[in-house]
Amino acid sequence: MTYNFDKIIERRDSDSFKWTHYAADVLPMWVADMDFAAPESVIQALHERVEHGIFGYGLAPLELSQVICERMARLYHWTVSPEQIVFLPSLVSGINVVCRAIGQPGEGVVVQTPVYPPFLSAPANHGLIVQAAELTLVENGQTIHYEIDYQTFESAITPFSRLFILCHPHNPTGCSYNREQLSRLAEICLRHNLVICSDEIHGDLLLGDTQHTPLAALSPEISAHCITLMAPSKTYNIPGLGCSFAIVQNPELLKRLKIASDGIVPWVNVLGFTAALAAYRDGNDWLTALLRYLTANRDFLVNYLTEHLPNIRTTIPEATYLAWLDCRHAEIEGNPHELFLNQAKVALNDGATFGKCGEGFVRLNFGCPRSRLVEALERMKNVLR
């Protein structure tokens, strides 16, 4: 089947947060929300569910849990059972619930910066202290990548640390950690008796020949310390339907997570369950085509910046549809996010919100038709010219 990811879909009249947050003349390339229609199988399943006409309280379909378990076995050789899955309305809710379940006010949560902003805000929401272990930026001419300094990581851990929140694949750097990197991080955490919350929401958005390995799939010992968060929302562009899940194989951690959720975290709505099942069960061909398109967008972006904006260095994401742009050598006075927003009329994410080491950076979402990506880059080039 042929999928047209070049199609422009008007979103300003659809109550889109991405497209209405800024003025009408601004091109939004910021929040992690793609400008592609969801798979036809998902849309059809939603039509059929709506035609039923009743939208009472829903339970997670047993088939959805079974499909997730089959998916974990097929992709990762990871054996998961339905009772180890907890459904959540969003991954950010999951991060907050994990903080509430694991830590007490005044205790520490280790994160690797720069990092997705809720990693920095969720601990504070529950009186916990963020303990940042900064990733090491490595320059490769006009591109950059980040590496883990394991000594820096372990130095961030104190006797009051209780939790490590891992972003894997990493947002915003686009790095997909390999088994050796994951094992070294896990070994340090187990030695300090930390619970690991592994955010793997981008684990299906693999560019080129990238492979994903869930942290908890490495060994039963690691899994016993791990809460894995996943969702179909970013992968199939259905985040507004609100369905994610945690996989927890340690019964004690599972109990703590459920207690922390009770009375606070709402149920997943019936349409969210419907979309998730259809996406995982019937959306594989669409996803394969999407990943080819996103990989081509990534390569176009990197080549464009190299040729036309050589003073802006970029990561080459291995996963996600997010590029992390280093604007510190572009002779921009002040905040590059504000320059591109106010003068180029391109909305990017301000790197400063990803941690102090993100100052001078912006995050660009290339999950869009190629023509829209070209327009945004042309606007940015014309301002810097």
C-alpha positions as CSV (number, residue, x, y, z in Angstrom):
1,M,0.0,0.0,0.0
2,T,1.2,3.5,-0.8
3,Y,1.1,6.2,2.0
4,N,1.3,9.9,1.1
5,F,3.3,11.6,3.9
6,D,3.8,14.6,1.6
7,K,0.1,15.6,1.9
8,I,-0.6,18.9,3.6
9,I,-3.4,18.6,6.2
10,E,-4.8,21.9,7.5
11,R,-4.8,21.7,11.3
12,R,-5.5,25.3,12.5
13,D,-9.2,24.6,12.6
14,S,-8.9,21.3,14.5
15,D,-8.2,22.6,18.0
16,S,-4.6,21.6,17.6
17,F,-2.4,22.8,20.5
18,K,0.6,22.7,18.2
19,W,-1.0,24.8,15.5
20,T,-3.0,27.3,17.7
21,H,-0.5,28.1,20.5
22,Y,1.3,30.6,18.3
23,A,0.1,33.3,15.9
24,A,-1.3,32.2,12.5
25,D,1.8,33.4,10.6
26,V,4.1,31.1,12.7
27,L,5.2,27.7,11.4
28,P,5.1,25.3,14.4
29,M,8.0,22.9,14.4
30,W,8.1,22.4,18.2
31,V,5.9,20.0,20.3
32,A,6.3,16.3,19.5
33,D,3.2,15.9,17.4
34,M,3.5,14.9,13.8
35,D,1.5,16.5,10.9
36,F,0.5,13.1,9.4
37,A,-2.8,11.4,9.5
38,A,-3.0,8.3,11.7
39,P,-3.1,4.9,10.0
40,E,-6.3,4.1,8.1
41,S,-6.8,1.1,10.3
42,V,-6.9,3.3,13.4
43,I,-9.3,5.7,11.8
44,Q,-11.6,2.9,10.7
45,A,-11.6,1.3,14.1
46,L,-12.5,4.7,15.7
47,H,-15.4,5.1,13.2
48,E,-16.7,1.7,14.2
49,R,-16.4,2.4,17.9
50,V,-18.1,5.8,17.6
51,E,-21.0,4.2,15.6
52,H,-21.7,2.0,18.6
53,G,-22.9,5.2,20.3
54,I,-22.3,4.4,24.0
55,F,-19.2,5.7,25.7
56,G,-19.4,4.5,29.3
57,Y,-16.5,3.6,31.6
58,G,-14.2,1.2,29.7
59,L,-11.8,-1.6,30.6
60,A,-8.6,-2.3,28.8
61,P,-9.4,-4.9,26.1
62,L,-7.8,-8.2,26.9
63,E,-6.7,-8.4,23.3
64,L,-4.7,-5.2,23.7
65,S,-2.7,-6.6,26.6
66,Q,-2.1,-9.8,24.6
67,V,-1.0,-7.8,21.6
68,I,1.5,-5.9,23.7
69,C,2.9,-9.1,25.2
70,E,3.2,-10.6,21.8
71,R,4.9,-7.4,20.5
72,M,7.5,-7.5,23.3
73,A,8.3,-11.2,22.6
74,R,8.5,-10.7,18.9
75,L,10.6,-7.5,18.8
76,Y,12.7,-8.0,21.9
77,H,12.5,-11.6,23.1
78,W,11.1,-10.1,26.3
79,T,8.5,-12.2,28.1
80,V,5.7,-10.0,29.6
81,S,2.4,-11.1,31.0
82,P,-0.9,-9.1,30.9
83,E,-1.0,-8.7,34.7
84,Q,2.3,-6.8,34.5
85,I,0.8,-4.1,32.4
86,V,-0.7,-0.9,33.9
87,F,-2.6,1.4,31.5
88,L,-2.2,5.2,31.9
89,P,-3.7,8.2,30.2
90,S,-0.3,9.6,29.2
91,L,3.4,9.0,29.7
92,V,3.8,12.3,31.6
93,S,1.2,11.0,34.0
94,G,3.3,7.9,34.3
95,I,6.5,9.8,35.1
96,N,4.6,11.7,37.8
97,V,3.0,8.6,39.3
98,V,6.4,6.9,39.4
99,C,7.9,9.9,41.3
100,R,5.0,9.7,43.7
101,A,5.3,6.0,44.2
102,I,9.1,5.7,44.7
103,G,10.3,8.9,46.4
104,Q,9.5,10.9,49.5
105,P,9.9,14.7,49.8
106,G,13.5,15.6,50.0
107,E,14.8,12.5,48.3
108,G,16.6,12.5,44.9
109,V,15.8,11.7,41.3
110,V,18.7,11.3,38.9
111,V,18.2,12.5,35.3
112,Q,20.5,13.0,32.3
113,T,20.5,16.5,30.9
114,P,19.6,18.0,28.5
115,V,16.3,16.1,28.8
116,Y,12.6,16.2,28.1
117,P,11.3,19.0,30.4
118,P,8.8,16.8,32.4
119,F,11.8,14.9,33.7
120,L,12.8,18.1,35.4
121,S,9.3,19.2,36.6
122,A,7.8,15.8,37.7
123,P,10.2,15.3,40.7
124,A,9.5,18.8,41.9
125,N,5.7,18.2,41.7
126,H,6.2,15.6,44.5
127,G,8.8,17.4,46.6
128,L,11.7,15.5,45.2
129,I,15.1,16.9,44.2
130,V,16.4,16.7,40.6
131,Q,20.0,15.4,40.5
132,A,21.3,16.2,37.1
133,A,24.1,14.1,35.4
134,E,25.0,16.1,32.4
135,L,25.7,14.2,29.1
136,T,28.9,15.0,27.4
137,L,28.6,16.9,24.1
138,V,31.0,15.7,21.4
139,E,31.6,17.8,18.2
140,N,32.0,16.1,14.9
141,G,32.6,19.0,12.5
142,Q,29.2,20.4,11.7
143,T,27.3,17.7,13.6
144,I,27.2,16.8,17.3
145,H,26.4,13.8,19.5
146,Y,26.2,13.1,23.2
147,E,28.0,10.4,25.3
148,I,27.5,9.2,28.8
149,D,30.2,10.0,31.3
150,Y,29.6,7.2,33.8
151,Q,31.7,8.8,36.5
152,T,29.6,11.9,36.2
153,F,26.5,9.8,36.3
154,E,27.5,7.9,39.4
155,S,28.7,11.1,41.1
156,A,25.2,12.5,40.8
157,I,23.9,9.7,43.0
158,T,23.8,10.4,46.8
159,P,22.6,8.4,49.7
160,F,19.2,10.2,49.3
161,S,18.8,9.1,45.7
162,R,15.8,6.8,45.1
163,L,15.1,6.9,41.4
164,F,16.7,7.2,38.0
165,I,14.5,8.3,35.1
166,L,16.0,7.2,31.8
167,C,15.0,8.6,28.5
168,H,15.6,5.9,25.9
169,P,15.7,6.7,23.0
170,H,16.8,10.0,24.3
171,N,14.8,13.2,23.8
172,P,16.1,15.7,22.6
173,T,19.4,14.2,21.5
174,G,17.9,11.3,19.4
175,C,20.4,8.8,20.8
176,S,19.4,5.2,21.1
177,Y,21.4,3.5,23.8
178,N,22.9,0.1,23.0
179,R,23.1,-3.0,25.3
180,E,26.5,-2.1,26.7
181,Q,25.5,1.5,27.6
182,L,22.3,0.3,29.2
183,S,24.1,-2.5,31.1
184,R,26.6,0.0,32.6
185,L,23.9,2.4,33.6
186,A,21.8,-0.4,35.2
187,E,24.8,-1.8,37.0
188,I,25.5,1.5,38.7
189,C,21.8,1.9,39.6
190,L,21.6,-1.6,41.1
191,R,24.7,-1.0,43.1
192,H,23.1,2.0,44.6
193,N,19.7,0.3,44.9
194,L,17.9,2.8,42.7
195,V,14.6,2.1,40.9
196,I,14.9,2.8,37.2
197,C,12.0,4.4,35.3
198,S,12.7,3.9,31.6
199,D,10.7,6.2,29.3
200,E,10.7,4.3,26.0
201,I,7.9,6.2,24.3
202,H,10.1,6.8,21.2
203,G,11.3,3.1,21.1
204,D,9.4,2.4,17.8
205,L,10.5,5.5,16.0
206,L,13.8,4.1,14.8
207,L,15.6,5.8,11.9
208,G,17.8,3.9,9.4
209,D,19.1,0.6,10.8
210,T,18.7,1.6,14.5
211,Q,17.6,-1.2,16.9
212,H,15.9,-0.7,20.2
213,T,16.5,-2.8,23.4
214,P,14.2,-2.2,26.4
215,L,16.3,-1.8,29.5
216,A,14.2,-4.3,31.5
217,A,14.7,-6.9,28.8
218,L,18.4,-7.2,29.6
219,S,18.0,-9.5,32.6
220,P,15.6,-10.5,35.3
221,E,17.8,-8.7,37.9
222,I,17.5,-5.4,36.0
223,S,13.8,-5.9,35.3
224,A,13.2,-6.3,39.1
225,H,14.4,-2.7,39.5
226,C,12.6,-1.3,36.5
227,I,9.4,0.4,35.5
228,T,9.1,0.7,31.7
229,L,6.9,3.3,30.1
230,M,5.7,2.9,26.6
231,A,2.9,4.1,24.3
232,P,1.6,4.0,20.7
233,S,0.9,7.8,20.9
234,K,4.1,9.2,19.3
235,T,4.6,6.3,16.9
236,Y,1.2,6.4,15.3
237,N,0.5,10.1,15.9
238,I,-2.5,9.6,18.3
239,P,-1.3,11.4,21.5
240,G,-4.6,13.3,21.8
241,L,-6.4,10.0,22.4
242,G,-4.5,9.4,25.6
243,C,-3.3,5.8,26.0
244,S,0.0,4.7,27.4
245,F,1.1,1.9,29.7
246,A,3.7,0.8,32.2
247,I,5.3,-2.7,32.3
248,V,6.3,-3.6,35.8
249,Q,7.6,-7.1,36.5
250,N,8.4,-6.6,40.2
251,P,5.2,-7.3,42.2
252,E,6.2,-4.8,44.9
253,L,6.9,-2.0,42.4
254,L,3.7,-2.8,40.6
255,K,1.7,-2.6,43.9
256,R,3.3,0.8,44.7
257,L,2.6,2.2,41.3
258,K,-1.1,1.2,41.5
259,I,-1.4,2.7,45.0
260,A,0.1,5.9,43.8
261,S,-2.3,6.1,40.9
262,D,-5.5,5.4,42.9
263,G,-8.0,8.3,43.0
264,I,-5.6,10.6,41.0
265,V,-4.9,9.1,37.6
266,P,-8.1,8.8,35.5
267,W,-8.9,5.7,33.4
268,V,-7.9,5.6,29.8
269,N,-10.9,6.5,27.6
270,V,-12.5,3.9,25.4
271,L,-11.4,5.6,22.1
272,G,-7.8,5.6,23.4
273,F,-8.0,1.8,23.9
274,T,-9.6,1.3,20.5
275,A,-6.9,3.3,18.7
276,A,-4.0,1.6,20.6
277,L,-5.3,-1.8,19.7
278,A,-5.8,-1.0,16.0
279,A,-2.4,0.7,15.8
280,Y,-0.4,-2.2,17.3
281,R,-2.4,-4.9,15.6
282,D,-2.8,-3.4,12.1
283,G,-0.4,-0.5,11.7
284,N,2.9,-2.1,11.0
285,D,3.0,-1.4,7.2
286,W,2.1,2.2,7.8
287,L,4.9,2.4,10.4
288,T,7.5,0.9,8.1
289,A,6.6,3.6,5.5
290,L,6.7,6.3,8.1
291,L,10.1,5.4,9.3
292,R,11.5,5.5,5.7
293,Y,10.0,9.0,5.3
294,L,11.3,10.3,8.7
295,T,14.8,8.9,7.9
296,A,14.8,10.8,4.6
297,N,13.6,13.9,6.4
298,R,16.4,13.6,8.9
299,D,19.0,13.2,6.2
300,F,17.6,16.2,4.3
301,L,17.7,18.3,7.4
302,V,21.3,17.4,8.2
303,N,22.4,18.0,4.6
304,Y,20.6,21.3,4.5
305,L,22.1,22.6,7.6
306,T,25.6,21.5,6.5
307,E,25.2,23.3,3.2
308,H,23.2,26.4,4.1
309,L,23.5,27.0,7.8
310,P,27.0,25.8,8.7
311,N,27.2,27.7,11.9
312,I,24.3,25.6,13.3
313,R,25.4,22.2,14.3
314,T,22.9,19.3,14.7
315,T,22.6,15.9,16.1
316,I,21.9,13.0,13.6
317,P,19.1,11.4,15.5
318,E,19.1,7.6,15.6
319,A,15.5,7.6,16.7
320,T,12.6,10.1,17.3
321,Y,11.6,12.8,14.8
322,L,13.4,15.5,16.8
323,A,16.7,17.2,16.0
324,W,18.7,19.1,18.6
325,L,20.3,22.2,17.1
326,D,23.4,23.9,18.6
327,C,23.1,27.6,17.7
328,R,25.9,28.9,20.0
329,H,28.2,29.6,17.0
330,A,25.6,31.3,14.8
331,E,26.3,34.8,16.1
332,I,22.8,35.1,17.5
333,E,22.4,37.8,20.1
334,G,20.2,36.5,22.9
335,N,17.9,33.5,22.8
336,P,17.8,31.6,19.4
337,H,14.3,30.3,20.1
338,E,13.1,33.9,20.4
339,L,15.0,35.0,17.2
340,F,13.5,32.2,15.1
341,L,10.0,32.8,16.6
342,N,9.9,36.5,16.3
343,Q,11.8,37.1,13.0
344,A,11.7,33.8,11.1
345,K,8.2,33.0,12.3
346,V,9.3,29.4,13.1
347,A,8.4,28.0,16.5
348,L,11.0,25.6,17.9
349,N,11.5,24.4,21.4
350,D,13.7,26.5,23.6
351,G,16.7,24.5,24.6
352,A,16.9,26.1,28.0
353,T,13.7,24.2,29.1
354,F,15.7,21.0,28.7
355,G,18.2,22.0,31.5
356,K,20.8,24.6,31.9
357,C,23.1,22.9,29.4
358,G,20.5,23.4,26.8
359,E,20.9,27.2,26.7
360,G,21.8,28.2,23.1
361,F,20.0,25.2,21.6
362,V,16.6,24.6,20.0
363,R,14.7,21.4,19.2
364,L,13.2,21.0,15.8
365,N,10.4,18.6,15.0
366,F,10.8,17.1,11.5
367,G,7.8,14.9,11.7
368,C,6.0,16.8,8.9
369,P,5.7,16.8,5.1
370,R,9.0,17.6,3.4
371,S,7.7,20.9,1.9
372,R,6.9,22.2,5.4
373,L,10.4,21.3,6.6
374,V,11.9,23.1,3.6
375,E,9.8,26.2,4.3
376,A,10.9,26.3,8.0
377,L,14.6,25.9,7.1
378,E,14.4,28.6,4.4
379,R,12.8,31.0,6.9
380,M,15.6,30.3,9.4
381,K,18.3,30.7,6.7
382,N,16.9,34.0,5.5
383,V,16.9,35.4,9.1
384,L,20.5,34.4,9.7
385,R,21.6,35.6,6.3
